[in-house]
């Protein structure tokens, strides 16, 4: 009924999918990986949190309220 509709596999997509499936087996800890995890996993979230808290303190100061206590 639906003959002649075979899918052609793309070699590059198949390699990418295979690499993604086996990432935990091929991962290596390097200086670059430590730096990226430190930057995006620790430093940026801390800076975002500090900026949000600073904004809250500025709003409290403008409205004459005492500072809220955060971590």
N, CA, C and O atoms as a Maestro MAE file, in Angstrom:
{
 s_m_m2io_version
 :::
 2.0.0
}

f_m_ct {
 s_m_title
 :::
 protein
 m_atom[284] {
  # First column is atom index #
  i_m_mmod_type
  r_m_x_coord
  r_m_y_coord
  r_m_z_coord
  i_m_residue_number
  s_m_chain_name
  s_m_pdb_residue_name
  s_m_pdb_atom_name
  i_m_atomic_number
  :::
  1 25 0.814 -1.192 0.000 1 A "UNK " " N  " 7
  2 3 0.000 0.000 0.000 1 A "UNK " " CA " 6
  3 2 0.864 1.265 0.000 1 A "UNK " " C  " 6
  4 15 0.696 2.138 -0.852 1 A "UNK " " O  " 8
  5 25 1.788 1.357 0.961 2 A "UNK " " N  " 7
  6 3 2.617 2.553 1.043 2 A "UNK " " CA " 6
  7 2 4.043 2.252 0.676 2 A "UNK " " C  " 6
  8 15 4.954 2.782 1.312 2 A "UNK " " O  " 8
  9 25 4.277 1.438 -0.303 3 A "UNK " " N  " 7
  10 3 5.623 1.039 -0.662 3 A "UNK " " CA " 6
  11 2 6.439 2.176 -1.253 3 A "UNK " " C  " 6
  12 15 5.891 3.175 -1.719 3 A "UNK " " O  " 8
  13 25 7.751 2.011 -1.228 4 A "UNK " " N  " 7
  14 3 8.643 3.006 -1.828 4 A "UNK " " CA " 6
  15 2 8.827 4.252 -0.975 4 A "UNK " " C  " 6
  16 15 9.234 5.292 -1.492 4 A "UNK " " O  " 8
  17 25 8.536 4.170 0.330 5 A "UNK " " N  " 7
  18 3 8.664 5.359 1.192 5 A "UNK " " CA " 6
  19 2 9.704 5.131 2.279 5 A "UNK " " C  " 6
  20 15 9.495 5.531 3.424 5 A "UNK " " O  " 8
  21 25 10.808 4.501 1.943 6 A "UNK " " N  " 7
  22 3 11.857 4.255 2.922 6 A "UNK " " CA " 6
  23 2 12.516 5.573 3.322 6 A "UNK " " C  " 6
  24 15 12.641 6.491 2.512 6 A "UNK " " O  " 8
  25 25 12.931 5.649 4.571 7 A "UNK " " N  " 7
  26 3 13.618 6.846 5.048 7 A "UNK " " CA " 6
  27 2 15.116 6.686 4.841 7 A "UNK " " C  " 6
  28 15 15.690 5.645 5.162 7 A "UNK " " O  " 8
  29 25 15.733 7.705 4.312 8 A "UNK " " N  " 7
  30 3 17.186 7.699 4.146 8 A "UNK " " CA " 6
  31 2 17.817 8.264 5.408 8 A "UNK " " C  " 6
  32 15 17.481 9.369 5.834 8 A "UNK " " O  " 8
  33 25 18.731 7.510 6.007 9 A "UNK " " N  " 7
  34 3 19.396 7.968 7.226 9 A "UNK " " CA " 6
  35 2 20.504 8.943 6.872 9 A "UNK " " C  " 6
  36 15 21.258 8.733 5.921 9 A "UNK " " O  " 8
  37 25 20.589 9.996 7.640 10 A "UNK " " N  " 7
  38 3 21.659 10.962 7.482 10 A "UNK " " CA " 6
  39 2 22.796 10.543 8.413 10 A "UNK " " C  " 6
  40 15 22.594 10.429 9.622 10 A "UNK " " O  " 8
  41 25 23.966 10.317 7.872 11 A "UNK " " N  " 7
  42 3 25.119 9.822 8.627 11 A "UNK " " CA " 6
  43 2 25.475 10.763 9.785 11 A "UNK " " C  " 6
  44 15 25.775 10.305 10.887 11 A "UNK " " O  " 8
  45 25 25.442 12.046 9.539 12 A "UNK " " N  " 7
  46 3 25.855 13.012 10.544 12 A "UNK " " CA " 6
  47 2 24.854 13.088 11.694 12 A "UNK " " C  " 6
  48 15 25.255 13.213 12.852 12 A "UNK " " O  " 8
  49 25 23.582 13.016 11.396 13 A "UNK " " N  " 7
  50 3 22.567 13.036 12.439 13 A "UNK " " CA " 6
  51 2 22.646 11.770 13.276 13 A "UNK " " C  " 6
  52 15 22.471 11.825 14.493 13 A "UNK " " O  " 8
  53 25 22.904 10.646 12.655 14 A "UNK " " N  " 7
  54 3 23.040 9.380 13.386 14 A "UNK " " CA " 6
  55 2 24.249 9.422 14.314 14 A "UNK " " C  " 6
  56 15 24.173 8.945 15.446 14 A "UNK " " O  " 8
  57 25 25.368 9.988 13.850 15 A "UNK " " N  " 7
  58 3 26.562 10.109 14.705 15 A "UNK " " CA " 6
  59 2 26.302 11.036 15.878 15 A "UNK " " C  " 6
  60 15 26.718 10.744 16.999 15 A "UNK " " O  " 8
  61 25 25.620 12.151 15.640 16 A "UNK " " N  " 7
  62 3 25.300 13.103 16.707 16 A "UNK " " CA " 6
  63 2 24.390 12.452 17.743 16 A "UNK " " C  " 6
  64 15 24.601 12.620 18.944 16 A "UNK " " O  " 8
  65 25 23.384 11.712 17.293 17 A "UNK " " N  " 7
  66 3 22.476 11.034 18.207 17 A "UNK " " CA " 6
  67 2 23.190 9.989 19.033 17 A "UNK " " C  " 6
  68 15 22.924 9.851 20.227 17 A "UNK " " O  " 8
  69 25 24.091 9.254 18.417 18 A "UNK " " N  " 7
  70 3 24.859 8.245 19.131 18 A "UNK " " CA " 6
  71 2 25.766 8.897 20.177 18 A "UNK " " C  " 6
  72 15 25.880 8.395 21.295 18 A "UNK " " O  " 8
  73 25 26.404 9.999 19.824 19 A "UNK " " N  " 7
  74 3 27.270 10.703 20.771 19 A "UNK " " CA " 6
  75 2 26.460 11.246 21.945 19 A "UNK " " C  " 6
  76 15 26.929 11.227 23.083 19 A "UNK " " O  " 8
  77 25 25.258 11.727 21.677 20 A "UNK " " N  " 7
  78 3 24.395 12.236 22.746 20 A "UNK " " CA " 6
  79 2 23.952 11.139 23.689 20 A "UNK " " C  " 6
  80 15 23.878 11.352 24.899 20 A "UNK " " O  " 8
  81 25 23.657 9.968 23.148 21 A "UNK " " N  " 7
  82 3 23.213 8.856 23.976 21 A "UNK " " CA " 6
  83 2 24.330 8.330 24.866 21 A "UNK " " C  " 6
  84 15 24.058 7.783 25.934 21 A "UNK " " O  " 8
  85 25 25.575 8.486 24.445 22 A "UNK " " N  " 7
  86 3 26.714 7.949 25.191 22 A "UNK " " CA " 6
  87 2 27.535 9.037 25.867 22 A "UNK " " C  " 6
  88 15 28.701 8.807 26.190 22 A "UNK " " O  " 8
  89 25 26.969 10.200 26.087 23 A "UNK " " N  " 7
  90 3 27.707 11.327 26.639 23 A "UNK " " CA " 6
  91 2 28.308 11.011 28.000 23 A "UNK " " C  " 6
  92 15 29.455 11.370 28.265 23 A "UNK " " O  " 8
  93 25 27.550 10.343 28.869 24 A "UNK " " N  " 7
  94 3 28.065 10.071 30.217 24 A "UNK " " CA " 6
  95 2 29.245 9.104 30.187 24 A "UNK " " C  " 6
  96 15 30.031 9.069 31.133 24 A "UNK " " O  " 8
  97 25 29.382 8.329 29.130 25 A "UNK " " N  " 7
  98 3 30.515 7.406 29.017 25 A "UNK " " CA " 6
  99 2 31.750 8.091 28.441 25 A "UNK " " C  " 6
  100 15 32.869 7.646 28.694 25 A "UNK " " O  " 8
  101 25 31.573 9.147 27.685 26 A "UNK " " N  " 7
  102 3 32.681 9.806 27.003 26 A "UNK " " CA " 6
  103 2 33.110 11.117 27.656 26 A "UNK " " C  " 6
  104 15 34.072 11.736 27.202 26 A "UNK " " O  " 8
  105 25 32.426 11.552 28.702 27 A "UNK " " N  " 7
  106 3 32.732 12.842 29.333 27 A "UNK " " CA " 6
  107 2 34.048 12.765 30.095 27 A "UNK " " C  " 6
  108 15 34.323 11.770 30.766 27 A "UNK " " O  " 8
  109 25 34.853 13.800 29.995 28 A "UNK " " N  " 7
  110 3 36.113 13.891 30.731 28 A "UNK " " CA " 6
  111 2 36.143 15.219 31.484 28 A "UNK " " C  " 6
  112 15 35.737 16.256 30.960 28 A "UNK " " O  " 8
  113 25 36.628 15.166 32.717 29 A "UNK " " N  " 7
  114 3 36.791 16.395 33.494 29 A "UNK " " CA " 6
  115 2 38.088 17.070 33.061 29 A "UNK " " C  " 6
  116 15 39.175 16.506 33.188 29 A "UNK " " O  " 8
  117 25 37.948 18.286 32.549 30 A "UNK " " N  " 7
  118 3 39.110 19.066 32.140 30 A "UNK " " CA " 6
  119 2 39.025 20.433 32.806 30 A "UNK " " C  " 6
  120 15 38.021 20.764 33.437 30 A "UNK " " O  " 8
  121 25 40.058 21.202 32.667 31 A "UNK " " N  " 7
  122 3 40.041 22.565 33.229 31 A "UNK " " CA " 6
  123 2 38.914 23.388 32.628 31 A "UNK " " C  " 6
  124 15 38.247 24.160 33.317 31 A "UNK " " O  " 8
  125 25 38.718 23.207 31.347 32 A "UNK " " N  " 7
  126 3 37.651 23.959 30.659 32 A "UNK " " CA " 6
  127 2 36.280 23.578 31.213 32 A "UNK " " C  " 6
  128 15 35.443 24.452 31.438 32 A "UNK " " O  " 8
  129 25 36.044 22.297 31.435 33 A "UNK " " N  " 7
  130 3 34.760 21.865 31.980 33 A "UNK " " CA " 6
  131 2 34.550 22.396 33.393 33 A "UNK " " C  " 6
  132 15 33.452 22.832 33.739 33 A "UNK " " O  " 8
  133 25 35.606 22.361 34.213 34 A "UNK " " N  " 7
  134 3 35.504 22.927 35.557 34 A "UNK " " CA " 6
  135 2 35.170 24.420 35.487 34 A "UNK " " C  " 6
  136 15 34.337 24.914 36.247 34 A "UNK " " O  " 8
  137 25 35.824 25.127 34.573 35 A "UNK " " N  " 7
  138 3 35.584 26.562 34.442 35 A "UNK " " CA " 6
  139 2 34.145 26.837 34.003 35 A "UNK " " C  " 6
  140 15 33.497 27.738 34.535 35 A "UNK " " O  " 8
  141 25 33.649 26.075 33.045 36 A "UNK " " N  " 7
  142 3 32.275 26.285 32.573 36 A "UNK " " CA " 6
  143 2 31.251 25.976 33.660 36 A "UNK " " C  " 6
  144 15 30.269 26.703 33.814 36 A "UNK " " O  " 8
  145 25 31.474 24.908 34.409 37 A "UNK " " N  " 7
  146 3 30.552 24.575 35.498 37 A "UNK " " CA " 6
  147 2 30.634 25.634 36.588 37 A "UNK " " C  " 6
  148 15 29.612 26.018 37.158 37 A "UNK " " O  " 8
  149 25 31.834 26.105 36.880 38 A "UNK " " N  " 7
  150 3 31.981 27.162 37.877 38 A "UNK " " CA " 6
  151 2 31.295 28.446 37.444 38 A "UNK " " C  " 6
  152 15 30.669 29.125 38.258 38 A "UNK " " O  " 8
  153 25 31.407 28.777 36.182 39 A "UNK " " N  " 7
  154 3 30.816 30.008 35.678 39 A "UNK " " CA " 6
  155 2 29.298 29.917 35.602 39 A "UNK " " C  " 6
  156 15 28.590 30.715 36.217 39 A "UNK " " O  " 8
  157 25 28.801 28.942 34.846 40 A "UNK " " N  " 7
  158 3 27.359 28.856 34.594 40 A "UNK " " CA " 6
  159 2 26.591 28.154 35.713 40 A "UNK " " C  " 6
  160 15 25.380 28.338 35.835 40 A "UNK " " O  " 8
  161 25 27.272 27.358 36.524 41 A "UNK " " N  " 7
  162 3 26.583 26.635 37.582 41 A "UNK " " CA " 6
  163 2 26.666 27.306 38.929 41 A "UNK " " C  " 6
  164 15 25.836 27.051 39.801 41 A "UNK " " O  " 8
  165 25 27.671 28.175 39.118 42 A "UNK " " N  " 7
  166 3 27.848 28.795 40.436 42 A "UNK " " CA " 6
  167 2 27.860 30.319 40.349 42 A "UNK " " C  " 6
  168 15 27.055 30.979 41.006 42 A "UNK " " O  " 8
  169 25 28.764 30.887 39.544 43 A "UNK " " N  " 7
  170 3 28.969 32.336 39.535 43 A "UNK " " CA " 6
  171 2 27.758 33.108 39.013 43 A "UNK " " C  " 6
  172 15 27.301 34.041 39.673 43 A "UNK " " O  " 8
  173 25 27.239 32.749 37.867 44 A "UNK " " N  " 7
  174 3 26.115 33.487 37.288 44 A "UNK " " CA " 6
  175 2 24.874 33.402 38.175 44 A "UNK " " C  " 6
  176 15 24.229 34.429 38.391 44 A "UNK " " O  " 8
  177 25 24.504 32.218 38.706 45 A "UNK " " N  " 7
  178 3 23.346 32.203 39.612 45 A "UNK " " CA " 6
  179 2 23.542 33.077 40.855 45 A "UNK " " C  " 6
  180 15 22.591 33.706 41.319 45 A "UNK " " O  " 8
  181 25 24.763 33.124 41.397 46 A "UNK " " N  " 7
  182 3 25.011 33.979 42.567 46 A "UNK " " CA " 6
  183 2 24.843 35.441 42.194 46 A "UNK " " C  " 6
  184 15 24.225 36.198 42.943 46 A "UNK " " O  " 8
  185 25 25.384 35.859 41.044 47 A "UNK " " N  " 7
  186 3 25.248 37.255 40.613 47 A "UNK " " CA " 6
  187 2 23.789 37.617 40.341 47 A "UNK " " C  " 6
  188 15 23.366 38.730 40.656 47 A "UNK " " O  " 8
  189 25 23.029 36.717 39.774 48 A "UNK " " N  " 7
  190 3 21.601 36.975 39.527 48 A "UNK " " CA " 6
  191 2 20.877 37.129 40.859 48 A "UNK " " C  " 6
  192 15 20.076 38.050 41.022 48 A "UNK " " O  " 8
  193 25 21.149 36.239 41.814 49 A "UNK " " N  " 7
  194 3 20.516 36.317 43.133 49 A "UNK " " CA " 6
  195 2 20.868 37.636 43.822 49 A "UNK " " C  " 6
  196 15 19.991 38.312 44.360 49 A "UNK " " O  " 8
  197 25 22.146 37.997 43.807 50 A "UNK " " N  " 7
  198 3 22.567 39.257 44.445 50 A "UNK " " CA " 6
  199 2 21.890 40.459 43.783 50 A "UNK " " C  " 6
  200 15 21.509 41.404 44.474 50 A "UNK " " O  " 8
  201 25 21.737 40.439 42.471 51 A "UNK " " N  " 7
  202 3 21.063 41.536 41.777 51 A "UNK " " CA " 6
  203 2 19.594 41.637 42.166 51 A "UNK " " C  " 6
  204 15 19.076 42.741 42.333 51 A "UNK " " O  " 8
  205 25 18.920 40.509 42.311 52 A "UNK " " N  " 7
  206 3 17.508 40.514 42.716 52 A "UNK " " CA " 6
  207 2 17.365 41.048 44.124 52 A "UNK " " C  " 6
  208 15 16.483 41.865 44.389 52 A "UNK " " O  " 8
  209 25 18.221 40.600 45.037 53 A "UNK " " N  " 7
  210 3 18.161 41.078 46.420 53 A "UNK " " CA " 6
  211 2 18.453 42.578 46.479 53 A "UNK " " C  " 6
  212 15 17.805 43.308 47.229 53 A "UNK " " O  " 8
  213 25 19.424 43.036 45.693 54 A "UNK " " N  " 7
  214 3 19.736 44.475 45.656 54 A "UNK " " CA " 6
  215 2 18.531 45.281 45.187 54 A "UNK " " C  " 6
  216 15 18.246 46.350 45.728 54 A "UNK " " O  " 8
  217 25 17.817 44.765 44.173 55 A "UNK " " N  " 7
  218 3 16.619 45.443 43.677 55 A "UNK " " CA " 6
  219 2 15.547 45.523 44.764 55 A "UNK " " C  " 6
  220 15 14.893 46.555 44.917 55 A "UNK " " O  " 8
  221 25 15.366 44.439 45.516 56 A "UNK " " N  " 7
  222 3 14.399 44.454 46.619 56 A "UNK " " CA " 6
  223 2 14.787 45.494 47.673 56 A "UNK " " C  " 6
  224 15 13.931 46.225 48.171 56 A "UNK " " O  " 8
  225 25 16.086 45.558 48.012 57 A "UNK " " N  " 7
  226 3 16.539 46.537 48.996 57 A "UNK " " CA " 6
  227 2 16.339 47.972 48.503 57 A "UNK " " C  " 6
  228 15 15.994 48.861 49.281 57 A "UNK " " O  " 8
  229 25 16.557 48.187 47.211 58 A "UNK " " N  " 7
  230 3 16.343 49.531 46.654 58 A "UNK " " CA " 6
  231 2 14.865 49.920 46.732 58 A "UNK " " C  " 6
  232 15 14.540 51.066 47.041 58 A "UNK " " O  " 8
  233 25 13.973 48.968 46.453 59 A "UNK " " N  " 7
  234 3 12.541 49.255 46.550 59 A "UNK " " CA " 6
  235 2 12.130 49.526 47.988 59 A "UNK " " C  " 6
  236 15 11.327 50.423 48.248 59 A "UNK " " O  " 8
  237 25 12.681 48.750 48.933 60 A "UNK " " N  " 7
  238 3 12.376 48.970 50.344 60 A "UNK " " CA " 6
  239 2 12.862 50.351 50.782 60 A "UNK " " C  " 6
  240 15 12.162 51.063 51.502 60 A "UNK " " O  " 8
  241 25 14.057 50.721 50.345 61 A "UNK " " N  " 7
  242 3 14.629 52.011 50.709 61 A "UNK " " CA " 6
  243 2 13.777 53.159 50.158 61 A "UNK " " C  " 6
  244 15 13.548 54.152 50.848 61 A "UNK " " O  " 8
  245 25 13.311 53.019 48.912 62 A "UNK " " N  " 7
  246 3 12.490 54.064 48.298 62 A "UNK " " CA " 6
  247 2 11.150 54.228 49.005 62 A "UNK " " C  " 6
  248 15 10.605 55.331 49.052 62 A "UNK " " O  " 8
  249 25 10.621 53.152 49.549 63 A "UNK " " N  " 7
  250 3 9.310 53.208 50.203 63 A "UNK " " CA " 6
  251 2 9.389 53.333 51.719 63 A "UNK " " C  " 6
  252 15 8.361 53.285 52.395 63 A "UNK " " O  " 8
  253 25 10.593 53.494 52.262 64 A "UNK " " N  " 7
  254 3 10.759 53.716 53.690 64 A "UNK " " CA " 6
  255 2 10.518 52.486 54.558 64 A "UNK " " C  " 6
  256 15 10.183 52.618 55.735 64 A "UNK " " O  " 8
  257 25 10.683 51.297 53.995 65 A "UNK " " N  " 7
  258 3 10.510 50.060 54.765 65 A "UNK " " CA " 6
  259 2 11.871 49.538 55.179 65 A "UNK " " C  " 6
  260 15 12.870 49.831 54.522 65 A "UNK " " O  " 8
  261 25 11.931 48.757 56.273 66 A "UNK " " N  " 7
  262 3 13.217 48.136 56.645 66 A "UNK " " CA " 6
  263 2 13.574 47.034 55.646 66 A "UNK " " C  " 6
  264 15 12.706 46.482 54.971 66 A "UNK " " O  " 8
  265 25 14.865 46.729 55.569 67 A "UNK " " N  " 7
  266 3 15.314 45.685 54.640 67 A "UNK " " CA " 6
  267 2 14.710 44.345 55.002 67 A "UNK " " C  " 6
  268 15 14.502 44.039 56.177 67 A "UNK " " O  " 8
  269 25 14.430 43.549 53.986 68 A "UNK " " N  " 7
  270 3 13.992 42.170 54.209 68 A "UNK " " CA " 6
  271 2 15.232 41.325 54.473 68 A "UNK " " C  " 6
  272 15 16.330 41.646 54.019 68 A "UNK " " O  " 8
  273 25 15.035 40.249 55.211 69 A "UNK " " N  " 7
  274 3 16.174 39.379 55.508 69 A "UNK " " CA " 6
  275 2 16.160 38.195 54.565 69 A "UNK " " C  " 6
  276 15 15.224 37.396 54.563 69 A "UNK " " O  " 8
  277 25 17.207 38.090 53.766 70 A "UNK " " N  " 7
  278 3 17.413 36.963 52.874 70 A "UNK " " CA " 6
  279 2 18.625 36.204 53.356 70 A "UNK " " C  " 6
  280 15 19.234 36.580 54.358 70 A "UNK " " O  " 8
  281 25 18.976 35.170 52.680 71 A "UNK " " N  " 7
  282 3 20.127 34.356 53.074 71 A "UNK " " CA " 6
  283 2 21.341 35.180 53.352 71 A "UNK " " C  " 6
  284 15 22.390 34.636 53.695 71 A "UNK " " O  " 8
  :::
 }
 m_bond[283] {
  # First column is bond index #
  i_m_from
  i_m_to
  i_m_order
  :::
  1 1 2 1
  2 2 3 1
  3 3 4 2
  4 3 5 1
  5 5 6 1
  6 6 7 1
  7 7 8 2
  8 7 9 1
  9 9 10 1
  10 10 11 1
  11 11 12 2
  12 11 13 1
  13 13 14 1
  14 14 15 1
  15 15 16 2
  16 15 17 1
  17 17 18 1
  18 18 19 1
  19 19 20 2
  20 19 21 1
  21 21 22 1
  22 22 23 1
  23 23 24 2
  24 23 25 1
  25 25 26 1
  26 26 27 1
  27 27 28 2
  28 27 29 1
  29 29 30 1
  30 30 31 1
  31 31 32 2
  32 31 33 1
  33 33 34 1
  34 34 35 1
  35 35 36 2
  36 35 37 1
  37 37 38 1
  38 38 39 1
  39 39 40 2
  40 39 41 1
  41 41 42 1
  42 42 43 1
  43 43 44 2
  44 43 45 1
  45 45 46 1
  46 46 47 1
  47 47 48 2
  48 47 49 1
  49 49 50 1
  50 50 51 1
  51 51 52 2
  52 51 53 1
  53 53 54 1
  54 54 55 1
  55 55 56 2
  56 55 57 1
  57 57 58 1
  58 58 59 1
  59 59 60 2
  60 59 61 1
  61 61 62 1
  62 62 63 1
  63 63 64 2
  64 63 65 1
  65 65 66 1
  66 66 67 1
  67 67 68 2
  68 67 69 1
  69 69 70 1
  70 70 71 1
  71 71 72 2
  72 71 73 1
  73 73 74 1
  74 74 75 1
  75 75 76 2
  76 75 77 1
  77 77 78 1
  78 78 79 1
  79 79 80 2
  80 79 81 1
  81 81 82 1
  82 82 83 1
  83 83 84 2
  84 83 85 1
  85 85 86 1
  86 86 87 1
  87 87 88 2
  88 87 89 1
  89 89 90 1
  90 90 91 1
  91 91 92 2
  92 91 93 1
  93 93 94 1
  94 94 95 1
  95 95 96 2
  96 95 97 1
  97 97 98 1
  98 98 99 1
  99 99 100 2
  100 99 101 1
  101 101 102 1
  102 102 103 1
  103 103 104 2
  104 103 105 1
  105 105 106 1
  106 106 107 1
  107 107 108 2
  108 107 109 1
  109 109 110 1
  110 110 111 1
  111 111 112 2
  112 111 113 1
  113 113 114 1
  114 114 115 1
  115 115 116 2
  116 115 117 1
  117 117 118 1
  118 118 119 1
  119 119 120 2
  120 119 121 1
  121 121 122 1
  122 122 123 1
  123 123 124 2
  124 123 125 1
  125 125 126 1
  126 126 127 1
  127 127 128 2
  128 127 129 1
  129 129 130 1
  130 130 131 1
  131 131 132 2
  132 131 133 1
  133 133 134 1
  134 134 135 1
  135 135 136 2
  136 135 137 1
  137 137 138 1
  138 138 139 1
  139 139 140 2
  140 139 141 1
  141 141 142 1
  142 142 143 1
  143 143 144 2
  144 143 145 1
  145 145 146 1
  146 146 147 1
  147 147 148 2
  148 147 149 1
  149 149 150 1
  150 150 151 1
  151 151 152 2
  152 151 153 1
  153 153 154 1
  154 154 155 1
  155 155 156 2
  156 155 157 1
  157 157 158 1
  158 158 159 1
  159 159 160 2
  160 159 161 1
  161 161 162 1
  162 162 163 1
  163 163 164 2
  164 163 165 1
  165 165 166 1
  166 166 167 1
  167 167 168 2
  168 167 169 1
  169 169 170 1
  170 170 171 1
  171 171 172 2
  172 171 173 1
  173 173 174 1
  174 174 175 1
  175 175 176 2
  176 175 177 1
  177 177 178 1
  178 178 179 1
  179 179 180 2
  180 179 181 1
  181 181 182 1
  182 182 183 1
  183 183 184 2
  184 183 185 1
  185 185 186 1
  186 186 187 1
  187 187 188 2
  188 187 189 1
  189 189 190 1
  190 190 191 1
  191 191 192 2
  192 191 193 1
  193 193 194 1
  194 194 195 1
  195 195 196 2
  196 195 197 1
  197 197 198 1
  198 198 199 1
  199 199 200 2
  200 199 201 1
  201 201 202 1
  202 202 203 1
  203 203 204 2
  204 203 205 1
  205 205 206 1
  206 206 207 1
  207 207 208 2
  208 207 209 1
  209 209 210 1
  210 210 211 1
  211 211 212 2
  212 211 213 1
  213 213 214 1
  214 214 215 1
  215 215 216 2
  216 215 217 1
  217 217 218 1
  218 218 219 1
  219 219 220 2
  220 219 221 1
  221 221 222 1
  222 222 223 1
  223 223 224 2
  224 223 225 1
  225 225 226 1
  226 226 227 1
  227 227 228 2
  228 227 229 1
  229 229 230 1
  230 230 231 1
  231 231 232 2
  232 231 233 1
  233 233 234 1
  234 234 235 1
  235 235 236 2
  236 235 237 1
  237 237 238 1
  238 238 239 1
  239 239 240 2
  240 239 241 1
  241 241 242 1
  242 242 243 1
  243 243 244 2
  244 243 245 1
  245 245 246 1
  246 246 247 1
  247 247 248 2
  248 247 249 1
  249 249 250 1
  250 250 251 1
  251 251 252 2
  252 251 253 1
  253 253 254 1
  254 254 255 1
  255 255 256 2
  256 255 257 1
  257 257 258 1
  258 258 259 1
  259 259 260 2
  260 259 261 1
  261 261 262 1
  262 262 263 1
  263 263 264 2
  264 263 265 1
  265 265 266 1
  266 266 267 1
  267 267 268 2
  268 267 269 1
  269 269 270 1
  270 270 271 1
  271 271 272 2
  272 271 273 1
  273 273 274 1
  274 274 275 1
  275 275 276 2
  276 275 277 1
  277 277 278 1
  278 278 279 1
  279 279 280 2
  280 279 281 1
  281 281 282 1
  282 282 283 1
  283 283 284 2
  :::
 }
}
